[in-house]
Amino acid sequence: MKLQKSELPALLERIYSEVTPLYGVGKTADYIPPLSRVNPRQFGMAIRFVDGDEFTVGQASTPFSIQSISKLFALMLALDIVGDDLWKRVGREPSGMRFNSLLQLENENGIPRNPFINAGAIVVADTIVNHSASPVKRLEQFMASLSGNVFNRYDPEVYVAEARTGYRNAAIANLLKALGNLEGEVDVVLDSYYKQCSMTMSCLDLARATESLANKGKSSFRTQFHGERMDKRVNALMLTCGLYDAAGNFAYQVGLPAKSGVGGGIVAVLPGYFSVAVWSPELDNYGNSVLGQKALELLTHYTSSSIF
């Protein structure tokens, strides 16, 4: 990085002023009613360095529905539970198709391409369900252990909306079951998955919760993970698969491993230096935050902090 920490508050204010004119370019996720009612003109950003220093701007402490960012934490928990056995059931390649495709899943005999598309995330949820007396509580406690915030819980209103509109996810889970890659009961796994997706966190929570991915598995709030170099493996998957069908363009424009969600959040990592989270509810056609992507692009540009 070419920027000193003392310059970061001014830089974040500059980024804030440069991205907020983009309000109105995207739109909120309208297929989940509670998300469509969120005030779209909000933007937050939080950076946490591996030495514990933190910098924020805008609505960085406002809780929001993290949606598919939860797949990142579910993956970390599943790897902590079963290790590399997970890869017998889930691949590690970009999908090249929509994140909720059934066609690809059937063509590839029930093995999802990666853990960040819905089919892969449902298999990950199944793994947690099958190794937990209370899977949702275990995931909540795991996420709280990473962020240091015990109030990182699922939102009942968003959960109900997810369950009521999750027809395609139900189809995916049933297809996984039919193809022999779902061990638990479909309804139980889906219930856990919907609650997982409706978790709420703030940008500051997310930046803290991903500290271990920037710091060789070390976290200020949690002891070391099981296994070796989870950060290396998870960061690789975020870089190649973390932003739906826009992962390649994001790597080109921003150059950081990242994971997004249709709640408008994106979390990204510069290994060895910092984790960063952004949030703004308006999405592009790929389901990624318009302002969030631009903010991260400006951050890596102004600080020369791309991994490339």
C-alpha positions as CSV (number, residue, x, y, z in Angstrom):
1,M,0.0,0.0,0.0
2,K,1.3,3.5,-0.8
3,L,-1.1,5.2,1.5
4,Q,-0.4,5.9,5.2
5,K,-3.1,5.1,7.8
6,S,-3.2,8.7,8.8
7,E,-4.5,9.5,5.4
8,L,-7.4,7.0,5.4
9,P,-10.1,9.1,7.1
10,A,-9.8,11.7,4.4
11,L,-9.6,9.0,1.7
12,L,-12.8,7.3,2.9
13,E,-14.6,10.7,2.9
14,R,-13.4,11.2,-0.7
15,I,-14.6,7.8,-1.7
16,Y,-18.0,8.5,0.0
17,S,-18.3,11.8,-2.0
18,E,-17.4,10.0,-5.2
19,V,-19.8,7.1,-4.9
20,T,-23.0,8.7,-3.5
21,P,-23.8,10.4,-6.9
22,L,-24.5,6.9,-8.1
23,Y,-27.6,6.6,-6.0
24,G,-30.5,5.5,-8.3
25,V,-28.3,3.7,-10.8
26,G,-29.3,0.3,-9.4
27,K,-32.3,-1.0,-7.5
28,T,-32.9,-3.0,-4.3
29,A,-33.7,-6.7,-4.4
30,D,-37.5,-6.7,-5.0
31,Y,-38.1,-10.4,-4.8
32,I,-37.5,-10.5,-1.0
33,P,-40.1,-7.9,0.3
34,P,-38.2,-6.8,3.4
35,L,-35.2,-5.9,1.3
36,S,-37.2,-3.9,-1.2
37,R,-38.4,-1.7,1.7
38,V,-34.9,-0.7,2.8
39,N,-33.9,2.9,2.3
40,P,-31.8,2.7,-0.9
41,R,-29.8,5.9,-0.3
42,Q,-27.4,4.5,2.3
43,F,-23.7,3.7,2.1
44,G,-21.3,2.4,4.6
45,M,-17.7,1.3,4.6
46,A,-15.4,-0.2,7.2
47,I,-11.7,-1.3,7.0
48,R,-10.0,-3.3,9.7
49,F,-6.2,-3.8,9.5
50,V,-4.5,-6.9,10.8
51,D,-3.1,-4.9,13.7
52,G,-6.6,-4.1,14.9
53,D,-6.8,-0.5,13.6
54,E,-10.2,0.4,12.2
55,F,-11.6,3.1,9.9
56,T,-15.2,3.8,8.9
57,V,-17.4,6.1,6.9
58,G,-21.1,6.5,6.4
59,Q,-23.5,3.9,7.7
60,A,-20.8,1.5,8.7
61,S,-22.5,0.5,12.0
62,T,-26.0,0.0,10.5
63,P,-27.1,-3.7,10.5
64,F,-28.3,-5.1,7.3
65,S,-29.3,-8.5,5.8
66,I,-26.1,-10.1,4.6
67,Q,-27.8,-12.7,2.4
68,S,-25.2,-14.6,0.3
69,I,-22.3,-13.2,2.3
70,S,-23.5,-15.7,4.9
71,K,-22.3,-18.5,2.5
72,L,-18.7,-17.4,3.3
73,F,-19.1,-18.0,7.0
74,A,-21.1,-21.2,6.5
75,L,-18.2,-22.5,4.3
76,M,-15.7,-21.6,7.0
77,L,-17.7,-23.4,9.6
78,A,-18.2,-26.5,7.5
79,L,-14.5,-26.6,6.7
80,D,-13.8,-26.3,10.4
81,I,-16.1,-29.2,11.1
82,V,-15.3,-31.7,8.3
83,G,-12.2,-30.3,6.6
84,D,-11.4,-31.5,3.0
85,D,-14.2,-34.1,3.1
86,L,-16.5,-31.2,2.1
87,W,-14.9,-31.2,-1.4
88,K,-16.3,-34.7,-2.1
89,R,-19.7,-33.1,-2.3
90,V,-18.9,-29.6,-3.7
91,G,-16.6,-28.3,-6.4
92,R,-14.3,-25.4,-6.5
93,E,-14.8,-24.0,-10.0
94,P,-16.7,-20.9,-11.3
95,S,-20.2,-21.9,-12.5
96,G,-20.5,-19.9,-15.6
97,M,-24.3,-20.0,-15.1
98,R,-26.8,-18.3,-12.9
99,F,-26.3,-18.8,-9.2
100,N,-29.6,-20.6,-8.8
101,S,-29.4,-22.9,-11.9
102,L,-30.9,-26.3,-11.8
103,L,-29.7,-27.3,-15.3
104,Q,-26.1,-27.4,-14.4
105,L,-26.7,-29.3,-11.2
106,E,-28.5,-32.0,-13.0
107,N,-26.0,-32.2,-15.8
108,E,-23.2,-32.7,-13.3
109,N,-24.9,-35.4,-11.3
110,G,-25.7,-33.3,-8.2
111,I,-22.2,-32.0,-7.5
112,P,-22.5,-28.1,-7.3
113,R,-19.7,-26.2,-9.0
114,N,-18.7,-24.2,-5.9
115,P,-20.0,-23.5,-2.4
116,F,-21.2,-19.9,-3.3
117,I,-23.9,-20.8,-5.8
118,N,-27.1,-21.8,-4.1
119,A,-26.8,-25.5,-4.7
120,G,-23.3,-25.5,-3.2
121,A,-24.5,-23.4,-0.3
122,I,-27.3,-25.8,0.4
123,V,-24.9,-28.7,0.5
124,V,-22.8,-26.7,2.9
125,A,-25.9,-26.0,5.1
126,D,-26.6,-29.7,5.0
127,T,-23.1,-30.4,6.3
128,I,-23.6,-28.1,9.2
129,V,-27.1,-29.5,9.9
130,N,-25.8,-33.1,10.0
131,H,-23.1,-32.2,12.5
132,S,-25.0,-29.9,14.8
133,A,-27.6,-30.4,17.5
134,S,-28.8,-26.8,16.7
135,P,-27.3,-25.7,13.4
136,V,-28.7,-22.2,13.3
137,K,-27.6,-21.5,16.8
138,R,-24.2,-22.9,16.0
139,L,-23.8,-20.7,12.9
140,E,-24.9,-17.6,14.9
141,Q,-22.4,-18.4,17.6
142,F,-19.7,-19.0,15.0
143,M,-20.3,-15.7,13.3
144,A,-20.5,-13.9,16.6
145,S,-17.2,-15.4,17.6
146,L,-15.6,-13.9,14.5
147,S,-17.2,-10.5,14.7
148,G,-17.2,-10.1,18.5
149,N,-20.9,-9.0,18.3
150,V,-23.3,-11.4,20.0
151,F,-26.2,-9.6,18.3
152,N,-25.4,-11.0,14.9
153,R,-28.6,-13.1,14.6
154,Y,-31.0,-13.9,11.9
155,D,-33.9,-11.5,11.2
156,P,-37.3,-13.3,11.6
157,E,-39.1,-11.1,9.1
158,V,-36.5,-11.7,6.4
159,Y,-36.4,-15.4,7.2
160,V,-40.2,-15.7,6.7
161,A,-39.9,-13.9,3.4
162,E,-37.1,-16.1,2.3
163,A,-39.1,-19.2,3.1
164,R,-42.2,-18.0,1.4
165,T,-40.5,-17.1,-1.8
166,G,-37.8,-19.9,-1.9
167,Y,-39.4,-22.1,-4.6
168,R,-36.3,-22.4,-6.7
169,N,-34.2,-23.2,-3.6
170,A,-36.7,-25.9,-2.7
171,A,-36.4,-27.3,-6.2
172,I,-32.6,-27.3,-5.9
173,A,-32.7,-29.0,-2.5
174,N,-35.1,-31.7,-3.8
175,L,-32.9,-32.2,-6.9
176,L,-29.9,-32.6,-4.6
177,K,-31.8,-35.1,-2.5
178,A,-32.9,-37.1,-5.7
179,L,-29.3,-37.1,-6.9
180,G,-28.0,-38.4,-3.5
181,N,-26.1,-35.3,-2.4
182,L,-28.4,-34.2,0.5
183,E,-28.1,-36.2,3.7
184,G,-30.6,-34.3,5.8
185,E,-34.3,-33.8,5.3
186,V,-35.1,-31.2,2.7
187,D,-37.3,-29.0,4.9
188,V,-34.8,-29.1,7.8
189,V,-31.9,-28.1,5.6
190,L,-33.8,-25.4,3.8
191,D,-35.0,-23.9,7.2
192,S,-31.4,-23.6,8.3
193,Y,-30.4,-22.2,4.9
194,Y,-33.1,-19.5,4.9
195,K,-32.2,-18.5,8.5
196,Q,-28.5,-18.4,7.5
197,C,-29.2,-16.0,4.6
198,S,-31.3,-13.7,6.8
199,M,-28.4,-13.0,9.2
200,T,-27.8,-9.3,10.0
201,M,-24.4,-7.7,10.4
202,S,-22.9,-4.2,9.8
203,C,-19.9,-3.3,7.7
204,L,-17.9,-3.1,10.9
205,D,-19.0,-6.6,12.0
206,L,-18.1,-8.0,8.6
207,A,-14.7,-6.4,8.5
208,R,-14.0,-7.9,11.9
209,A,-15.5,-11.3,11.0
210,T,-13.2,-11.6,8.0
211,E,-10.0,-10.5,9.8
212,S,-8.8,-14.1,9.9
213,L,-8.9,-14.2,6.1
214,A,-6.5,-11.3,6.0
215,N,-4.3,-12.5,8.8
216,K,-3.3,-16.1,8.0
217,G,-6.2,-17.5,10.0
218,K,-5.6,-15.4,13.1
219,S,-8.6,-13.5,14.6
220,S,-8.8,-11.0,17.5
221,F,-12.1,-12.6,18.7
222,R,-11.6,-16.3,18.0
223,T,-8.9,-19.0,18.5
224,Q,-7.2,-20.6,15.5
225,F,-9.3,-22.6,13.1
226,H,-8.7,-26.3,12.6
227,G,-6.7,-27.4,9.6
228,E,-4.1,-25.5,7.6
229,R,-4.4,-22.2,5.8
230,M,-8.2,-21.9,5.6
231,D,-7.6,-18.3,4.6
232,K,-5.7,-19.3,1.5
233,R,-8.4,-21.7,0.3
234,V,-11.3,-19.5,1.1
235,N,-9.7,-16.4,-0.4
236,A,-9.1,-18.3,-3.6
237,L,-12.7,-19.3,-3.9
238,M,-13.9,-15.7,-3.2
239,L,-11.7,-14.4,-6.0
240,T,-13.0,-16.9,-8.6
241,C,-16.6,-17.4,-7.4
242,G,-17.5,-14.7,-4.9
243,L,-19.5,-12.2,-7.0
244,Y,-21.9,-14.4,-9.0
245,D,-21.4,-14.1,-12.7
246,A,-19.4,-10.8,-12.3
247,A,-16.4,-12.4,-10.4
248,G,-14.1,-11.9,-13.4
249,N,-15.0,-8.3,-13.9
250,F,-14.7,-7.6,-10.2
251,A,-11.2,-9.2,-10.1
252,Y,-10.3,-7.0,-13.1
253,Q,-11.7,-3.7,-11.7
254,V,-10.9,-4.2,-8.0
255,G,-8.5,-7.1,-7.6
256,L,-9.4,-8.4,-4.2
257,P,-11.0,-11.7,-3.0
258,A,-14.6,-10.8,-2.2
259,K,-18.1,-12.1,-1.4
260,S,-21.3,-10.2,-2.1
261,G,-24.9,-10.5,-1.2
262,V,-28.2,-9.2,-2.5
263,G,-28.7,-7.2,0.7
264,G,-26.1,-4.8,-0.8
265,G,-23.1,-5.9,1.1
266,I,-19.6,-6.9,-0.1
267,V,-16.7,-8.0,2.0
268,A,-13.2,-8.1,0.6
269,V,-9.7,-9.0,1.8
270,L,-6.2,-7.8,1.1
271,P,-4.2,-10.7,2.6
272,G,-1.6,-9.5,5.0
273,Y,-3.1,-6.1,5.3
274,F,-6.8,-5.6,5.9
275,S,-10.4,-6.7,5.5
276,V,-13.0,-4.3,4.2
277,A,-16.8,-4.3,4.0
278,V,-19.1,-2.0,2.1
279,W,-22.8,-1.7,2.0
280,S,-25.3,0.1,-0.2
281,P,-28.7,-1.6,-1.1
282,E,-29.0,-0.7,-4.8
283,L,-27.8,-3.6,-7.0
284,D,-26.7,-4.0,-10.6
285,N,-28.1,-6.7,-13.0
286,Y,-25.8,-9.3,-11.4
287,G,-27.1,-8.7,-7.9
288,N,-24.0,-6.8,-6.6
289,S,-24.0,-3.4,-4.9
290,V,-23.4,-0.6,-7.4
291,L,-21.9,1.8,-4.9
292,G,-20.1,-1.0,-3.0
293,Q,-18.3,-2.1,-6.1
294,K,-17.3,1.4,-7.1
295,A,-16.0,2.1,-3.5
296,L,-13.8,-0.9,-3.5
297,E,-12.5,-0.1,-7.0
298,L,-11.6,3.4,-5.8
299,L,-10.0,2.0,-2.6
300,T,-7.6,-0.3,-4.5
301,H,-6.9,2.4,-7.1
302,Y,-6.0,5.1,-4.6
303,T,-4.0,2.9,-2.3
304,S,-2.5,0.5,-4.9
305,S,-3.8,-2.4,-2.9
306,S,-5.0,-4.9,-5.5
307,I,-3.5,-8.3,-5.0
308,F,-2.3,-8.2,-8.6
